[in-house]
Amino acid sequence: MIKSRLKVMLAIREMTQKELAEKTGIRPPTVSAICTGSVKQYPMYALDKICQVLNCQPGDILEYIPSPEDGAQQTGPDD
């Protein structure tokens, strides 16, 4: 599962969702959906704009959390 850490990054930067929407040009409902994790697809243009404004890397706002059904062992593409 991919979890959004955008709320955390906004809090660290002392920025509101509204301010982020204004600075990035991303519609406020899209910013809200990204913050709550309810977005179905993460628009790449949005990720690019957010990283520019927050001066961060994609890994700072997205976190991978293994699902319980995935089991304890993960295999990579070379396995």
PyMOL commands that set and color helices and strands:
alter all, ss='L'
color gray80, all
select helices_A, chain A and resi 6-12+17-24+28-36+44-54+58-61+68-70
alter helices_A, ss='H'
color red, helices_A
select strands_A, chain A and resi 2-4+62-64
alter strands_A, ss='S'
color yellow, strands_A
deselect
rebuild
show_as cartoon
